[in-house]
Amino acid sequence: MSVPVDSLTSLDAVVARWDGWAQTAEDVGVHLIQLVDKHHRPERRRSAVRTELRAVAREWNAGDREE
């Protein structure tokens, strides 16, 4: 699913846009905590983090389609 960059204003928006990320809310929470912990550094630009989140979502969604 393609998401316009300007609509990605928060991690909540990311989760709302990609329904296929995880099967349960708990899975989403765990994945987001890991992503935020790994990627949230003040020196990193928000756009770089968004790009990486979109790449991870594409990867997860591709894995769901293969199963």
C-alpha positions as CSV (number, residue, x, y, z in Angstrom):
1,M,0.0,0.0,0.0
2,S,1.4,3.4,-1.0
3,V,1.2,6.2,1.6
4,P,1.8,9.8,0.7
5,V,4.8,11.2,2.7
6,D,2.9,14.2,3.9
7,S,0.3,12.1,5.7
8,L,3.0,10.4,7.8
9,T,3.1,12.9,10.7
10,S,3.5,10.4,13.6
11,L,4.0,6.8,14.3
12,D,0.3,6.5,15.0
13,A,-0.3,7.5,11.4
14,V,2.1,4.9,10.2
15,V,0.3,2.2,12.1
16,A,-3.1,3.4,11.0
17,R,-2.0,3.3,7.3
18,W,-0.5,-0.2,7.2
19,D,-3.1,-2.6,8.5
20,G,-1.0,-5.6,7.5
21,W,1.9,-4.9,9.7
22,A,1.0,-7.2,12.6
23,Q,-1.8,-9.5,13.6
24,T,-2.4,-7.9,17.0
25,A,-2.0,-4.6,18.7
26,E,0.6,-6.1,21.0
27,D,2.7,-7.1,18.0
28,V,2.4,-3.5,16.6
29,G,3.5,-2.1,20.0
30,V,6.5,-4.4,20.2
31,H,7.6,-3.5,16.7
32,L,7.2,0.2,17.2
33,I,9.1,0.2,20.5
34,Q,11.9,-1.6,18.7
35,L,11.9,0.8,15.8
36,V,11.7,3.9,18.0
37,D,14.4,2.7,20.3
38,K,16.7,1.9,17.3
39,H,15.9,4.9,15.1
40,H,14.9,7.8,17.4
41,R,18.0,9.8,17.8
42,P,17.9,13.6,17.9
43,E,20.6,13.9,15.2
44,R,18.5,11.9,12.7
45,R,16.0,13.6,10.5
46,R,12.4,12.6,10.7
47,S,12.3,12.0,7.0
48,A,15.0,9.4,7.3
49,V,13.1,7.6,10.0
50,R,9.9,7.7,8.0
51,T,11.8,6.2,5.0
52,E,13.1,3.4,7.1
53,L,9.6,2.7,8.6
54,R,8.1,2.5,5.2
55,A,10.8,0.1,4.1
56,V,10.2,-2.1,7.1
57,A,6.4,-2.0,6.4
58,R,6.9,-3.1,2.8
59,E,9.2,-5.9,4.0
60,W,6.6,-7.1,6.6
61,N,3.7,-6.9,4.1
62,A,5.7,-8.8,1.5
63,G,6.3,-11.6,4.1
64,D,2.6,-11.8,4.9
65,R,1.8,-12.3,1.2
66,E,4.3,-15.1,0.9
67,E,2.7,-17.1,3.8
